[in-house]
Amino acid sequence: MVFEPASPSIHRIGEPVELDARVLDPDGLRLAVDDVAWVQDTVPLLDALEGQVELAAGVYELSALARLPNGDRLQSAVGGVRVQARWTGEYLGEIDLGLAADLPGGIPLVLRCVGPLRIRVSLDGRDADVEDGSCVIDAFGQPVQATYSVEIVVYDAGLLRGTVDFAVDSPVGMLELPIEWAGAFYDDRFSAGLGGSVELPVVGEGEISGSLMAELIDRYVEPDEG
């Protein structure tokens, strides 16, 4: 019988996975066994029923094998053993972007985009995919459709940098702005901020501000194909 790890269970990359299998008699007492081992598929992991191993990112089915003194062979398996980064998972939240500038004649231009943000972080924590999104902006009382895509680069310890590629057909023409941001993954959320100056057609300089925030909604993601 396998006591550790549990199925399913999550273990962090770089930390040992505790393995513990026991052969018990009907009274719950341990039996002496020979030729014991843990394997992953046919790959040996540990020549004992108890111990620690370090595994790369992935989802595993592990088997404990033992041979009794009478020659009987026993096998117990546990699946759904996940080794992944601390911030692996699915995140759901919103992006909030603001653009402020002065039009010719001193007329203020204020645009705000609030839209959905969905992020999927791979098992090894190195890849973060973000769904493209859209929002409706109020431009001088008229609804204007805007779109955005988010690029993320993940560094050690879950620190992040990236860009938001923002596009809107505004009163001053088509705006296509790559906006840089920086942030981090925390235990149960993703948070980033952005701000700075951008050059706008006709208008000149504008100020960008905003945030990207999302809550961790699911730590279980499928392994990347290939």
C-alpha positions as CSV (number, residue, x, y, z in Angstrom):
1,M,0.0,0.0,0.0
2,V,1.3,3.5,-0.9
3,F,1.1,6.0,2.0
4,E,2.9,8.9,0.3
5,P,2.6,10.6,-2.1
6,A,-1.2,11.1,-2.3
7,S,-3.2,11.1,-5.4
8,P,-3.7,13.7,-6.6
9,S,-1.0,15.8,-5.0
10,I,1.2,18.9,-5.8
11,H,4.9,19.1,-5.2
12,R,7.1,22.1,-5.9
13,I,10.0,21.9,-8.4
14,G,13.3,21.6,-6.6
15,E,11.8,20.1,-3.4
16,P,12.1,16.4,-2.7
17,V,9.0,14.1,-3.1
18,E,8.5,11.8,-0.1
19,L,7.9,8.2,-1.1
20,D,6.5,5.7,1.5
21,A,5.1,2.3,0.7
22,R,4.4,-0.5,3.2
23,V,3.4,-4.2,2.9
24,L,1.1,-5.1,5.8
25,D,-0.4,-8.3,7.0
26,P,-4.1,-8.7,7.8
27,D,-3.4,-7.4,11.3
28,G,-1.8,-4.2,10.0
29,L,1.7,-5.3,10.8
30,R,4.6,-4.7,8.4
31,L,5.9,-7.7,6.5
32,A,9.5,-8.2,5.5
33,V,10.1,-7.8,1.8
34,D,12.9,-8.3,-0.7
35,D,13.8,-6.6,-4.0
36,V,12.0,-3.3,-3.2
37,A,11.9,-0.4,-5.6
38,W,10.0,2.7,-6.8
39,V,9.7,3.2,-10.5
40,Q,8.2,5.7,-12.9
41,D,7.0,3.7,-15.9
42,T,10.1,1.4,-16.1
43,V,12.6,4.0,-14.9
44,P,14.0,3.2,-11.4
45,L,13.6,6.0,-8.9
46,L,14.5,4.5,-5.5
47,D,15.8,1.1,-4.3
48,A,13.7,1.2,-1.1
49,L,10.1,1.5,-0.1
50,E,10.8,4.7,1.8
51,G,12.9,7.7,0.8
52,Q,13.0,10.9,-1.1
53,V,13.4,11.7,-4.8
54,E,13.6,14.9,-6.8
55,L,11.5,15.0,-10.0
56,A,11.4,17.4,-12.9
57,A,8.2,19.3,-13.7
58,G,5.4,16.9,-14.9
59,V,2.5,14.7,-13.9
60,Y,3.5,11.2,-12.8
61,E,2.2,7.7,-12.1
62,L,4.6,6.1,-9.7
63,S,4.7,2.4,-8.7
64,A,6.1,0.7,-5.6
65,L,7.3,-2.9,-6.3
66,A,8.2,-5.5,-3.7
67,R,8.9,-9.3,-3.6
68,L,7.8,-11.3,-0.6
69,P,10.1,-14.1,0.8
70,N,7.7,-16.7,-0.7
71,G,8.3,-15.2,-4.1
72,D,5.0,-13.4,-4.5
73,R,5.4,-10.1,-6.4
74,L,3.4,-7.0,-5.2
75,Q,2.9,-3.7,-7.0
76,S,1.0,-0.6,-5.9
77,A,0.6,2.5,-8.0
78,V,-0.3,6.1,-7.4
79,G,-1.2,8.6,-10.2
80,G,-1.8,12.3,-10.4
81,V,1.5,13.2,-8.7
82,R,2.2,16.7,-9.9
83,V,5.6,18.5,-9.8
84,Q,5.2,22.1,-10.7
85,A,6.2,25.7,-10.0
86,R,4.7,27.6,-7.1
87,W,2.8,29.9,-9.5
88,T,1.6,27.2,-11.9
89,G,-2.1,27.4,-12.6
90,E,-5.0,29.3,-14.2
91,Y,-5.6,32.9,-13.2
92,L,-8.7,35.1,-13.9
93,G,-9.0,38.8,-13.3
94,E,-9.0,42.1,-15.2
95,I,-6.8,44.6,-17.0
96,D,-7.4,48.3,-16.3
97,L,-5.7,50.8,-18.6
98,G,-6.0,54.6,-18.6
99,L,-4.8,57.1,-21.2
100,A,-4.8,60.8,-20.6
101,A,-3.7,63.6,-23.0
102,D,-4.6,67.1,-24.1
103,L,-6.1,67.6,-27.6
104,P,-5.3,70.7,-29.6
105,G,-7.1,73.6,-28.0
106,G,-6.5,72.2,-24.5
107,I,-9.4,69.7,-24.7
108,P,-8.7,66.8,-22.3
109,L,-8.8,63.3,-23.7
110,V,-9.3,60.6,-21.2
111,L,-9.7,57.0,-22.3
112,R,-10.2,54.0,-20.0
113,C,-10.1,50.3,-20.9
114,V,-11.3,47.7,-18.4
115,G,-11.4,44.1,-19.7
116,P,-10.9,40.4,-18.8
117,L,-7.6,38.9,-18.1
118,R,-7.1,35.1,-18.2
119,I,-3.6,33.6,-17.7
120,R,-2.3,30.0,-17.9
121,V,1.1,29.2,-16.4
122,S,2.8,26.0,-17.4
123,L,4.0,23.2,-15.1
124,D,7.6,24.4,-15.1
125,G,6.5,28.0,-14.5
126,R,8.5,29.4,-17.4
127,D,5.6,29.9,-19.9
128,A,2.6,32.1,-19.3
129,D,-0.1,32.4,-22.0
130,V,-2.6,35.1,-21.9
131,E,-5.9,35.2,-23.9
132,D,-6.4,38.3,-26.1
133,G,-9.2,40.6,-24.8
134,S,-11.3,43.6,-25.7
135,C,-13.1,46.4,-24.0
136,V,-15.4,49.3,-24.8
137,I,-14.1,52.8,-24.2
138,D,-16.2,55.9,-23.7
139,A,-14.7,58.5,-26.1
140,F,-16.6,61.8,-25.7
141,G,-19.8,59.9,-25.0
142,Q,-19.4,57.4,-27.9
143,P,-18.6,53.7,-27.3
144,V,-15.4,52.7,-29.0
145,Q,-14.1,49.1,-29.3
146,A,-10.5,48.5,-28.2
147,T,-8.4,45.3,-28.2
148,Y,-5.3,44.2,-26.4
149,S,-2.9,41.3,-26.2
150,V,-0.5,40.7,-23.3
151,E,3.0,39.2,-23.5
152,I,4.7,37.9,-20.4
153,V,8.3,36.9,-19.7
154,V,8.7,35.0,-16.4
155,Y,12.0,35.3,-14.4
156,D,13.2,33.5,-11.3
157,A,11.1,33.7,-8.2
158,G,8.0,34.5,-10.3
159,L,9.1,38.1,-11.2
160,L,7.6,39.3,-14.5
161,R,8.0,41.8,-17.2
162,G,6.0,42.2,-20.4
163,T,4.0,44.4,-22.7
164,V,0.4,45.1,-23.4
165,D,-0.3,45.7,-27.2
166,F,-3.2,48.1,-27.1
167,A,-5.2,49.1,-30.1
168,V,-8.2,51.5,-30.4
169,D,-9.7,53.6,-33.1
170,S,-9.8,56.9,-31.1
171,P,-11.0,60.4,-32.0
172,V,-7.3,61.2,-32.9
173,G,-7.0,58.2,-35.2
174,M,-5.9,54.6,-34.8
175,L,-3.8,54.1,-31.7
176,E,-1.5,51.1,-31.5
177,L,0.5,51.3,-28.3
178,P,3.0,48.8,-26.9
179,I,2.9,49.5,-23.1
180,E,5.5,48.0,-20.8
181,W,4.6,46.6,-17.4
182,A,6.3,44.8,-14.5
183,G,4.8,42.5,-11.8
184,A,5.0,39.2,-10.0
185,F,3.2,36.0,-9.0
186,Y,2.2,35.7,-5.4
187,D,0.8,32.6,-3.6
188,D,-2.7,33.0,-4.9
189,R,-2.6,35.9,-7.4
190,F,-0.9,37.8,-10.1
191,S,-0.4,41.5,-9.9
192,A,1.4,44.1,-12.1
193,G,1.4,47.8,-12.6
194,L,2.2,50.1,-15.6
195,G,2.7,53.7,-16.2
196,G,4.6,56.3,-18.2
197,S,4.6,58.5,-21.2
198,V,3.6,57.6,-24.8
199,E,3.7,59.5,-28.1
200,L,0.3,59.9,-29.7
201,P,-0.4,60.9,-33.3
202,V,-1.5,64.5,-33.7
203,V,-1.7,65.0,-30.0
204,G,1.9,64.4,-28.9
205,E,2.6,63.1,-25.5
206,G,0.1,61.2,-23.3
207,E,0.2,59.5,-20.0
208,I,-0.5,55.8,-19.5
209,S,-1.5,54.3,-16.1
210,G,-3.1,51.1,-15.0
211,S,-2.8,47.6,-13.6
212,L,-3.2,43.9,-14.4
213,M,-4.6,41.7,-11.6
214,A,-5.8,38.1,-11.5
215,E,-6.7,35.6,-8.8
216,L,-5.5,32.0,-9.0
217,I,-8.5,29.9,-9.7
218,D,-7.0,26.5,-10.4
219,R,-3.6,25.0,-9.7
220,Y,-4.2,22.0,-11.9
221,V,-3.2,22.5,-15.5
222,E,-2.5,19.9,-18.2
223,P,1.1,19.3,-19.3
224,D,2.2,21.2,-22.4
225,E,2.0,19.0,-25.5
226,G,5.4,18.0,-27.0
